[in-house]
Amino acid sequence: MLSICYSGPVTTMQQANMSYYIDPERDQFDSFKALPRDQPIMMLNFLRFSDKAVYEDGREATGSEAYAAYGRESGPIFRRVGGEIIWRGKQELMVIGPKDKHWDLIFVARYPTAGAFLEMVTDPVYRSAVKHRQAAVLDSRLIRIAESDEGTGFSS
C-alpha cells in the first residue's frame, strides 16, 4: 500500500534547524471545519518518516513499519467513509524548494465530502490508530484541495 524510498537519517543538526509538523494546530483544524463540508475534497499528503518510530509505550518499529500499522488499522474507516487514494508517488528530486527537504511518501486522498473526512478523524477506531501515525512521522504536510474544472492548462 505504501510507496517508500529511503532518505537516510536526519542528523541532530538538521533537526535543530527545522520545524516539524505532525498534527494540525487547533486554529488550522477550526479553519478546516469552517469550510464547506458538503463538497468533495482531496487531501495532498507529504510524509517524512522517522528512522525509528517513537511510541509512548516504548515498542520498537521503524517509522515506515509504524505507518503501515496506521494504514492497516485506519484503512477500514477510510474506506467506509468513501475515501480513496487517487495518486501515490515517491520523490525523486526537489526541483523547486529546499534541496535537503525529502518526503518518503506523497499521495492524494479523495473524500466524497469534507464531512466524510471529519467523520473519519473523529471515529474512535481511527483515533486509536492515529498513535501509529504520530509514532511514525517525523514531518508532514497536509493540504486540503477543492476540485476545480477551471482552465485546460497551467492557468485558468
N, C-alpha and C positions, 0 to 999 in steps of 0.2 A: 504494500500500500504506500510505502514511503520511497521517495527518490532522495537519496542521501549521498553527499560527497564529503570526504574527509578534508577538513581545512586546517588541521594542526591545532596545537594547544594555544590558548590565549595566555600571554605572559602577565605577570603581576603589573608590570609597567603599562601594558596595554589596558588592563582593567582600570588602573588609576587614572587614565586619560580618556575614558569613555563613559558615556551614560548608557545604562541598560534599561530595557523596558520588557516586563514580563506580563503584567496585568494592567488593565486600564485604570486610570485615576478616576475618582468619583465624578469629577466635573465632566470628563470625557464620556463616561457612561451615561450621565444625565443628559448630555447633548445628544447622544445616540438615541436615547428614549424619547427625546423631544421631536425627532424627525418622524415623518410618516411611517406608520407601522403596517400599512395595508398594501405595500408595493414590493415587488421583487427586489432583492439586493444581492450584491456579490461582495464577498469579503476577500480582499487581497492579503495574503499571509506571507510574511518573511520570517524565517526562523533560523536562529543560530543555537545549536545545542552545546551544552556543557560537555566537556570530555567525560566528566564523572557526574552523574545525577546527584542532586543534593536533596535527600529525603529527611524529613523531621525524625523519622524512626530509625535512621541510620542504615537502612537497607542499601545494598550496593547494586549499581547498574550504571551503564553508560547513559549519556543523555539521549542517544538515539533509541536505546532499549526502553528507557522510561517513556519516551514519546510514543513508541509503538504500543506500550501498555495503555497510554491515554487513548490512542486510536481504537484499540480493542474494546475498552470499556465505554467510551463515549460514542462510538460508531453507531450502535443501535438507536440511540436517542437522535443523533444527527440524521439518520435515515428516516426515523419515524416522523420528524417534523418536516420532511421533504428536502433536506439538504443533499447536495451532490457536489462532488469535486468536478469542475468543468475544465480545469487545466492544472497541470503539475509539471514542474521542471527543476533543473538544478543549475545554479550559477556557474558559468564558465569564466567570465571576466567582467569586472566593473569597468564599463566604458566611460560613464559619466558619474562621478561621485568619488568618495574616499577609496583610494587604492587598497587600503587594509580592511575594508568592510567586506565581509563574506557571509553569505547565507547558505546554510546546509539544505534548506528546503524552502521552496517557493510554490505556492499554489493559490488557486482561486476557488472558493466555495460559493455556490449559489444557493440561496434560500428563496422559497416561494414568496415570503414576505419577511419584513423586519421583525414582525411579531413572532414568526416561526423561530428566528434566531433567539429572541428573548425567551421564548418557551424552552428552548434547548438549554440556555445557560442558567435557567432557574430550576431545571429539573433536578430532583435530589440525587439521582444516579449520576447525572452529568457532574454535579457539584462534587460528588465523591471522586469521580475520575480525574477531575482537574488537578488533583495533587500530583499526578504523574507529569502533567504538562509543566507545572510550576517547578518540579524537580528537574525536568529535562532541559528547560530553556534557559540559555544564558542571556539571550537578547532576542527581541522580536519587534515586528511592526504589524499592525492590523488596520487595514484601511477599508472603510465602508464605501462602496461604489454603487451608484444608481445606474440602471440601464439607460442607454441613450441611443436613439436612432438618428442623431444629428450627423450630417455630413457623410461623405464617402471617402475622404482622405484624412490627412493629418489634422485638418482644421474643419470646423463646421461650415 
